[in-house]
């Protein structure tokens, strides 16, 4: 009985010791980070507002088009 317990313990311990390699948890249709290099242009557009909103309307855009550069951080995408 003791040998059976030792054999089972060895079997269980060796079953967990496999190398699984790298795990890829990225979303489908991902894009490369290098696409954010260079200059981009930004113009804000309102695309949906409540019917009772008196301060803006759907389709309103900013008058100025701004130039943007992206900074990629581990947890953030920052435009400046």
Biopython code that builds the backbone (N, CA, C, O; Angstrom):
import numpy as np
from Bio.PDB.StructureBuilder import StructureBuilder

atoms = [
    (1, "UNK", "N", (0.812, -1.185, 0.000)),
    (1, "UNK", "CA", (0.000, 0.000, 0.000)),
    (1, "UNK", "C", (0.864, 1.260, 0.000)),
    (1, "UNK", "O", (0.529, 2.253, -0.646)),
    (2, "UNK", "N", (1.977, 1.209, 0.730)),
    (2, "UNK", "CA", (2.876, 2.350, 0.807)),
    (2, "UNK", "C", (3.510, 2.617, -0.545)),
    (2, "UNK", "O", (3.674, 3.773, -0.935)),
    (3, "UNK", "N", (3.871, 1.558, -1.266)),
    (3, "UNK", "CA", (4.473, 1.722, -2.596)),
    (3, "UNK", "C", (3.462, 2.322, -3.573)),
    (3, "UNK", "O", (3.830, 3.116, -4.439)),
    (4, "UNK", "N", (2.216, 1.950, -3.437)),
    (4, "UNK", "CA", (1.176, 2.498, -4.298)),
    (4, "UNK", "C", (1.015, 4.001, -4.052)),
    (4, "UNK", "O", (0.861, 4.765, -5.005)),
    (5, "UNK", "N", (1.047, 4.434, -2.800)),
    (5, "UNK", "CA", (0.937, 5.854, -2.470)),
    (5, "UNK", "C", (2.127, 6.634, -3.020)),
    (5, "UNK", "O", (1.968, 7.736, -3.545)),
    (6, "UNK", "N", (3.308, 6.060, -2.899)),
    (6, "UNK", "CA", (4.507, 6.725, -3.421)),
    (6, "UNK", "C", (4.427, 6.827, -4.936)),
    (6, "UNK", "O", (4.768, 7.864, -5.505)),
    (7, "UNK", "N", (3.981, 5.768, -5.592)),
    (7, "UNK", "CA", (3.853, 5.774, -7.047)),
    (7, "UNK", "C", (2.827, 6.807, -7.495)),
    (7, "UNK", "O", (3.060, 7.521, -8.470)),
    (8, "UNK", "N", (1.696, 6.900, -6.799)),
    (8, "UNK", "CA", (0.681, 7.896, -7.148)),
    (8, "UNK", "C", (1.196, 9.312, -6.912)),
    (8, "UNK", "O", (0.948, 10.195, -7.733)),
    (9, "UNK", "N", (1.895, 9.546, -5.828)),
    (9, "UNK", "CA", (2.460, 10.871, -5.554)),
    (9, "UNK", "C", (3.472, 11.249, -6.624)),
    (9, "UNK", "O", (3.486, 12.394, -7.075)),
    (10, "UNK", "N", (4.308, 10.324, -7.036)),
    (10, "UNK", "CA", (5.291, 10.587, -8.092)),
    (10, "UNK", "C", (4.589, 10.874, -9.416)),
    (10, "UNK", "O", (4.997, 11.773, -10.150)),
    (11, "UNK", "N", (3.545, 10.121, -9.724)),
    (11, "UNK", "CA", (2.797, 10.318, -10.958)),
    (11, "UNK", "C", (2.140, 11.697, -10.994)),
    (11, "UNK", "O", (2.201, 12.386, -12.013)),
    (12, "UNK", "N", (1.521, 12.099, -9.900)),
    (12, "UNK", "CA", (0.881, 13.410, -9.837)),
    (12, "UNK", "C", (1.905, 14.540, -9.907)),
    (12, "UNK", "O", (1.658, 15.548, -10.569)),
    (13, "UNK", "N", (3.018, 14.395, -9.256)),
    (13, "UNK", "CA", (4.050, 15.429, -9.266)),
    (13, "UNK", "C", (4.672, 15.570, -10.650)),
    (13, "UNK", "O", (4.976, 16.683, -11.077)),
    (14, "UNK", "N", (4.862, 14.475, -11.345)),
    (14, "UNK", "CA", (5.483, 14.551, -12.667)),
    (14, "UNK", "C", (4.506, 15.050, -13.717)),
    (14, "UNK", "O", (4.933, 15.585, -14.740)),
    (15, "UNK", "N", (3.215, 14.893, -13.496)),
    (15, "UNK", "CA", (2.219, 15.353, -14.462)),
    (15, "UNK", "C", (2.150, 16.875, -14.507)),
    (15, "UNK", "O", (1.783, 17.428, -15.543)),
    (16, "UNK", "N", (2.483, 17.562, -13.441)),
    (16, "UNK", "CA", (2.404, 19.022, -13.383)),
    (16, "UNK", "C", (3.703, 19.692, -13.825)),
    (16, "UNK", "O", (3.756, 20.921, -13.880)),
    (17, "UNK", "N", (4.715, 18.960, -14.131)),
    (17, "UNK", "CA", (6.023, 19.536, -14.410)),
    (17, "UNK", "C", (6.295, 19.724, -15.895)),
    (17, "UNK", "O", (7.457, 19.790, -16.294)),
    (18, "UNK", "N", (5.265, 19.813, -16.720)),
    (18, "UNK", "CA", (5.474, 19.972, -18.152)),
    (18, "UNK", "C", (5.646, 21.441, -18.516)),
    (18, "UNK", "O", (5.052, 22.317, -17.888)),
    (19, "UNK", "N", (6.452, 21.703, -19.523)),
    (19, "UNK", "CA", (6.663, 23.054, -20.013)),
    (19, "UNK", "C", (5.569, 23.364, -21.042)),
    (19, "UNK", "O", (5.443, 22.652, -22.039)),
    (20, "UNK", "N", (4.789, 24.404, -20.812)),
    (20, "UNK", "CA", (3.694, 24.743, -21.716)),
    (20, "UNK", "C", (4.095, 25.806, -22.736)),
    (20, "UNK", "O", (3.328, 26.080, -23.660)),
    (21, "UNK", "N", (5.247, 26.398, -22.599)),
    (21, "UNK", "CA", (5.698, 27.407, -23.543)),
    (21, "UNK", "C", (5.028, 28.752, -23.293)),
    (21, "UNK", "O", (4.452, 28.978, -22.229)),
    (22, "UNK", "N", (5.106, 29.645, -24.281)),
    (22, "UNK", "CA", (4.513, 30.975, -24.162)),
    (22, "UNK", "C", (3.005, 30.904, -24.350)),
    (22, "UNK", "O", (2.510, 30.128, -25.166)),
    (23, "UNK", "N", (2.286, 31.710, -23.599)),
    (23, "UNK", "CA", (0.832, 31.788, -23.700)),
    (23, "UNK", "C", (0.485, 33.134, -24.316)),
    (23, "UNK", "O", (0.870, 34.174, -23.781)),
    (24, "UNK", "N", (-0.234, 33.134, -25.431)),
    (24, "UNK", "CA", (-0.622, 34.348, -26.136)),
    (24, "UNK", "C", (-2.062, 34.685, -25.764)),
    (24, "UNK", "O", (-2.990, 33.971, -26.145)),
    (25, "UNK", "N", (-2.248, 35.777, -25.018)),
    (25, "UNK", "CA", (-3.586, 36.170, -24.588)),
    (25, "UNK", "C", (-4.037, 37.465, -25.252)),
    (25, "UNK", "O", (-4.859, 38.187, -24.687)),
    (26, "UNK", "N", (-3.527, 37.770, -26.411)),
    (26, "UNK", "CA", (-3.940, 38.978, -27.115)),
    (26, "UNK", "C", (-5.280, 38.745, -27.803)),
    (26, "UNK", "O", (-5.686, 37.609, -28.045)),
    (27, "UNK", "N", (-5.950, 39.841, -28.108)),
    (27, "UNK", "CA", (-7.255, 39.777, -28.753)),
    (27, "UNK", "C", (-7.090, 39.469, -30.240)),
    (27, "UNK", "O", (-6.038, 39.746, -30.817)),
    (28, "UNK", "N", (-8.120, 38.898, -30.862)),
    (28, "UNK", "CA", (-8.050, 38.691, -32.310)),
    (28, "UNK", "C", (-8.030, 40.036, -33.041)),
    (28, "UNK", "O", (-8.475, 41.046, -32.495)),
    (29, "UNK", "N", (-7.525, 40.050, -34.248)),
    (29, "UNK", "CA", (-7.414, 41.250, -35.095)),
    (29, "UNK", "C", (-6.536, 42.323, -34.451)),
    (29, "UNK", "O", (-6.808, 43.515, -34.594)),
    (30, "UNK", "N", (-5.504, 41.911, -33.755)),
    (30, "UNK", "CA", (-4.599, 42.877, -33.130)),
    (30, "UNK", "C", (-3.760, 43.566, -34.209)),
    (30, "UNK", "O", (-3.599, 43.051, -35.315)),
    (31, "UNK", "N", (-3.233, 44.741, -33.862)),
    (31, "UNK", "CA", (-2.383, 45.475, -34.787)),
    (31, "UNK", "C", (-1.015, 45.644, -34.149)),
    (31, "UNK", "O", (-0.876, 45.576, -32.927)),
    (32, "UNK", "N", (-0.014, 45.864, -34.978)),
    (32, "UNK", "CA", (1.352, 46.031, -34.482)),
    (32, "UNK", "C", (1.504, 47.408, -33.840)),
    (32, "UNK", "O", (0.878, 48.376, -34.272)),
    (33, "UNK", "N", (2.333, 47.484, -32.813)),
    (33, "UNK", "CA", (2.581, 48.752, -32.137)),
    (33, "UNK", "C", (3.277, 49.749, -33.055)),
    (33, "UNK", "O", (3.135, 50.958, -32.868)),
    (34, "UNK", "N", (4.018, 49.271, -34.032)),
    (34, "UNK", "CA", (4.770, 50.161, -34.918)),
    (34, "UNK", "C", (3.847, 51.023, -35.780)),
    (34, "UNK", "O", (4.308, 52.007, -36.358)),
    (35, "UNK", "N", (2.575, 50.688, -35.882)),
    (35, "UNK", "CA", (1.658, 51.494, -36.688)),
    (35, "UNK", "C", (1.421, 52.875, -36.069)),
    (35, "UNK", "O", (0.992, 53.798, -36.761)),
    (36, "UNK", "N", (1.696, 53.017, -34.779)),
    (36, "UNK", "CA", (1.471, 54.282, -34.090)),
    (36, "UNK", "C", (2.656, 55.233, -34.190)),
    (36, "UNK", "O", (2.616, 56.315, -33.604)),
    (37, "UNK", "N", (3.702, 54.866, -34.911)),
    (37, "UNK", "CA", (4.845, 55.757, -35.103)),
    (37, "UNK", "C", (4.453, 56.905, -36.026)),
    (37, "UNK", "O", (3.592, 56.756, -36.893)),
    (38, "UNK", "N", (5.095, 58.047, -35.827)),
    (38, "UNK", "CA", (4.858, 59.185, -36.700)),
    (38, "UNK", "C", (3.767, 60.104, -36.194)),
    (38, "UNK", "O", (3.357, 60.030, -35.036)),
    (39, "UNK", "N", (3.291, 60.991, -37.099)),
    (39, "UNK", "CA", (2.305, 61.997, -36.747)),
    (39, "UNK", "C", (0.916, 61.577, -37.196)),
    (39, "UNK", "O", (0.747, 61.012, -38.277)),
    (40, "UNK", "N", (-0.064, 61.853, -36.370)),
    (40, "UNK", "CA", (-1.462, 61.578, -36.677)),
    (40, "UNK", "C", (-2.228, 62.881, -36.544)),
    (40, "UNK", "O", (-1.754, 63.831, -35.919)),
    (41, "UNK", "N", (-3.415, 62.921, -37.135)),
    (41, "UNK", "CA", (-4.274, 64.099, -37.038)),
    (41, "UNK", "C", (-5.570, 63.713, -36.354)),
    (41, "UNK", "O", (-6.129, 62.649, -36.619)),
    (42, "UNK", "N", (-6.049, 64.588, -35.466)),
    (42, "UNK", "CA", (-7.212, 64.308, -34.640)),
    (42, "UNK", "C", (-8.248, 65.403, -34.800)),
    (42, "UNK", "O", (-7.939, 66.589, -34.682)),
    (43, "UNK", "N", (-9.485, 64.997, -35.070)),
    (43, "UNK", "CA", (-10.603, 65.933, -35.086)),
    (43, "UNK", "C", (-11.756, 65.258, -34.337)),
    (43, "UNK", "O", (-12.207, 64.179, -34.723)),
    (44, "UNK", "N", (-12.218, 65.886, -33.289)),
    (44, "UNK", "CA", (-13.274, 65.314, -32.457)),
    (44, "UNK", "C", (-14.627, 65.491, -33.135)),
    (44, "UNK", "O", (-14.933, 66.560, -33.662)),
    (45, "UNK", "N", (-15.442, 64.417, -33.116)),
    (45, "UNK", "CA", (-16.772, 64.429, -33.706)),
    (45, "UNK", "C", (-17.761, 63.837, -32.719)),
    (45, "UNK", "O", (-17.512, 62.777, -32.145)),
    (46, "UNK", "N", (-18.886, 64.519, -32.518)),
    (46, "UNK", "CA", (-19.955, 64.004, -31.662)),
    (46, "UNK", "C", (-20.805, 63.063, -32.502)),
    (46, "UNK", "O", (-21.294, 63.444, -33.566)),
    (47, "UNK", "N", (-20.981, 61.839, -32.030)),
    (47, "UNK", "CA", (-21.725, 60.870, -32.838)),
    (47, "UNK", "C", (-23.039, 60.430, -32.203)),
    (47, "UNK", "O", (-23.852, 59.801, -32.880)),
    (48, "UNK", "N", (-23.277, 60.737, -30.929)),
    (48, "UNK", "CA", (-24.540, 60.357, -30.317)),
    (48, "UNK", "C", (-24.775, 61.202, -29.074)),
    (48, "UNK", "O", (-23.912, 61.276, -28.198)),
    (49, "UNK", "N", (-25.925, 61.830, -28.993)),
    (49, "UNK", "CA", (-26.308, 62.614, -27.822)),
    (49, "UNK", "C", (-27.772, 62.337, -27.516)),
    (49, "UNK", "O", (-28.518, 61.925, -28.404)),
    (50, "UNK", "N", (-28.194, 62.557, -26.276)),
    (50, "UNK", "CA", (-29.616, 62.410, -25.957)),
    (50, "UNK", "C", (-30.446, 63.477, -26.686)),
    (50, "UNK", "O", (-29.932, 64.541, -27.033)),
    (51, "UNK", "N", (-31.696, 63.191, -26.907)),
    (51, "UNK", "CA", (-32.582, 64.120, -27.614)),
    (51, "UNK", "C", (-32.721, 65.442, -26.864)),
    (51, "UNK", "O", (-32.905, 66.491, -27.482)),
    (52, "UNK", "N", (-32.636, 65.394, -25.546)),
    (52, "UNK", "CA", (-32.847, 66.597, -24.735)),
    (52, "UNK", "C", (-31.586, 67.441, -24.549)),
    (52, "UNK", "O", (-31.632, 68.456, -23.855)),
    (53, "UNK", "N", (-30.474, 67.052, -25.145)),
    (53, "UNK", "CA", (-29.229, 67.803, -24.974)),
    (53, "UNK", "C", (-29.312, 69.120, -25.744)),
    (53, "UNK", "O", (-29.515, 69.129, -26.958)),
    (54, "UNK", "N", (-29.156, 70.205, -25.042)),
    (54, "UNK", "CA", (-29.234, 71.510, -25.681)),
    (54, "UNK", "C", (-27.878, 72.122, -25.972)),
    (54, "UNK", "O", (-27.811, 73.200, -26.562)),
    (55, "UNK", "N", (-26.797, 71.471, -25.576)),
    (55, "UNK", "CA", (-25.464, 72.059, -25.718)),
    (55, "UNK", "C", (-24.684, 71.527, -26.911)),
    (55, "UNK", "O", (-23.640, 72.082, -27.253)),
    (56, "UNK", "N", (-25.158, 70.472, -27.551)),
    (56, "UNK", "CA", (-24.464, 69.898, -28.705)),
    (56, "UNK", "C", (-25.462, 69.143, -29.565)),
    (56, "UNK", "O", (-26.631, 69.011, -29.203)),
    (57, "UNK", "N", (-24.998, 68.649, -30.702)),
    (57, "UNK", "CA", (-25.861, 67.891, -31.605)),
    (57, "UNK", "C", (-25.023, 66.823, -32.310)),
    (57, "UNK", "O", (-23.797, 66.924, -32.361)),
    (58, "UNK", "N", (-25.675, 65.821, -32.841)),
    (58, "UNK", "CA", (-24.990, 64.735, -33.543)),
    (58, "UNK", "C", (-24.339, 65.286, -34.812)),
    (58, "UNK", "O", (-24.994, 65.971, -35.598)),
    (59, "UNK", "N", (-23.071, 64.995, -35.011)),
    (59, "UNK", "CA", (-22.338, 65.454, -36.188)),
    (59, "UNK", "C", (-21.497, 66.690, -35.940)),
    (59, "UNK", "O", (-20.779, 67.131, -36.838)),
    (60, "UNK", "N", (-21.567, 67.258, -34.753)),
    (60, "UNK", "CA", (-20.758, 68.437, -34.445)),
    (60, "UNK", "C", (-19.284, 68.046, -34.405)),
    (60, "UNK", "O", (-18.935, 67.024, -33.813)),
    (61, "UNK", "N", (-18.418, 68.837, -35.022)),
    (61, "UNK", "CA", (-16.980, 68.563, -35.034)),
    (61, "UNK", "C", (-16.224, 69.780, -34.512)),
    (61, "UNK", "O", (-16.751, 70.893, -34.491)),
    (62, "UNK", "N", (-14.987, 69.553, -34.094)),
    (62, "UNK", "CA", (-14.140, 70.670, -33.678)),
    (62, "UNK", "C", (-13.658, 71.405, -34.915)),
    (62, "UNK", "O", (-13.529, 70.822, -35.992)),
    (63, "UNK", "N", (-13.394, 72.694, -34.747)),
    (63, "UNK", "CA", (-12.946, 73.503, -35.879)),
    (63, "UNK", "C", (-11.483, 73.282, -36.201)),
    (63, "UNK", "O", (-11.057, 73.461, -37.342)),
    (64, "UNK", "N", (-10.710, 72.892, -35.193)),
    (64, "UNK", "CA", (-9.267, 72.757, -35.360)),
    (64, "UNK", "C", (-8.899, 71.275, -35.435)),
    (64, "UNK", "O", (-9.346, 70.472, -34.616)),
    (65, "UNK", "N", (-8.090, 70.931, -36.414)),
    (65, "UNK", "CA", (-7.537, 69.586, -36.502)),
    (65, "UNK", "C", (-6.190, 69.607, -35.802)),
    (65, "UNK", "O", (-5.318, 70.405, -36.145)),
    (66, "UNK", "N", (-6.020, 68.733, -34.823)),
    (66, "UNK", "CA", (-4.804, 68.723, -34.015)),
    (66, "UNK", "C", (-3.846, 67.635, -34.473)),
    (66, "UNK", "O", (-4.268, 66.577, -34.940)),
    (67, "UNK", "N", (-2.547, 67.905, -34.335)),
    (67, "UNK", "CA", (-1.526, 66.889, -34.600)),
    (67, "UNK", "C", (-1.260, 66.116, -33.323)),
    (67, "UNK", "O", (-1.184, 66.704, -32.245)),
    (68, "UNK", "N", (-1.120, 64.805, -33.434)),
    (68, "UNK", "CA", (-0.982, 63.934, -32.267)),
    (68, "UNK", "C", (0.190, 62.988, -32.478)),
    (68, "UNK", "O", (0.414, 62.480, -33.576)),
    (69, "UNK", "N", (0.932, 62.764, -31.396)),
    (69, "UNK", "CA", (1.943, 61.702, -31.358)),
    (69, "UNK", "C", (1.539, 60.757, -30.244)),
    (69, "UNK", "O", (1.055, 61.191, -29.198)),
    (70, "UNK", "N", (1.735, 59.467, -30.466)),
    (70, "UNK", "CA", (1.306, 58.450, -29.511)),
    (70, "UNK", "C", (2.478, 57.968, -28.678)),
    (70, "UNK", "O", (3.593, 57.819, -29.179)),
    (71, "UNK", "N", (2.218, 57.726, -27.406)),
    (71, "UNK", "CA", (3.191, 57.097, -26.511)),
    (71, "UNK", "C", (2.563, 55.809, -25.998)),
    (71, "UNK", "O", (1.506, 55.830, -25.368)),
    (72, "UNK", "N", (3.226, 54.685, -26.274)),
    (72, "UNK", "CA", (2.729, 53.386, -25.841)),
    (72, "UNK", "C", (3.389, 53.010, -24.533)),
    (72, "UNK", "O", (4.615, 52.943, -24.442)),
    (73, "UNK", "N", (2.576, 52.764, -23.522)),
    (73, "UNK", "CA", (3.031, 52.323, -22.223)),
    (73, "UNK", "C", (2.491, 50.912, -22.011)),
    (73, "UNK", "O", (1.688, 50.428, -22.808)),
    (74, "UNK", "N", (2.919, 50.265, -20.962)),
    (74, "UNK", "CA", (2.460, 48.895, -20.717)),
    (74, "UNK", "C", (0.949, 48.819, -20.537)),
    (74, "UNK", "O", (0.313, 47.884, -21.024)),
    (75, "UNK", "N", (0.372, 49.794, -19.844)),
    (75, "UNK", "CA", (-1.058, 49.763, -19.557)),
    (75, "UNK", "C", (-1.843, 50.907, -20.195)),
    (75, "UNK", "O", (-3.067, 50.942, -20.077)),
    (76, "UNK", "N", (-1.173, 51.841, -20.865)),
    (76, "UNK", "CA", (-1.847, 53.032, -21.358)),
    (76, "UNK", "C", (-1.421, 53.366, -22.782)),
    (76, "UNK", "O", (-0.317, 53.034, -23.216)),
    (77, "UNK", "N", (-2.322, 54.028, -23.494)),
    (77, "UNK", "CA", (-2.037, 54.616, -24.805)),
    (77, "UNK", "C", (-2.259, 56.099, -24.637)),
    (77, "UNK", "O", (-3.395, 56.530, -24.438)),
    (78, "UNK", "N", (-1.195, 56.900, -24.712)),
    (78, "UNK", "CA", (-1.261, 58.333, -24.403)),
    (78, "UNK", "C", (-1.014, 59.133, -25.675)),
    (78, "UNK", "O", (-0.066, 58.863, -26.412)),
    (79, "UNK", "N", (-1.870, 60.117, -25.930)),
    (79, "UNK", "CA", (-1.705, 61.026, -27.066)),
    (79, "UNK", "C", (-1.221, 62.364, -26.533)),
    (79, "UNK", "O", (-1.742, 62.864, -25.536)),
    (80, "UNK", "N", (-0.226, 62.944, -27.192)),
    (80, "UNK", "CA", (0.223, 64.294, -26.821)),
    (80, "UNK", "C", (0.583, 65.061, -28.052)),
    (80, "UNK", "O", (0.986, 66.221, -27.961)),
]
sb = StructureBuilder()
sb.init_structure("model")
sb.init_model(0)
sb.init_chain("A")
sb.init_seg("    ")
for serial, (resi, resn, name, xyz) in enumerate(atoms, 1):
    if name == "N":
        sb.init_residue(resn, " ", resi, " ")
    sb.init_atom(name, np.array(xyz, "f"), 0.0, 1.0, " ", f" {name:<3s}", serial, name[0])
structure = sb.get_structure()
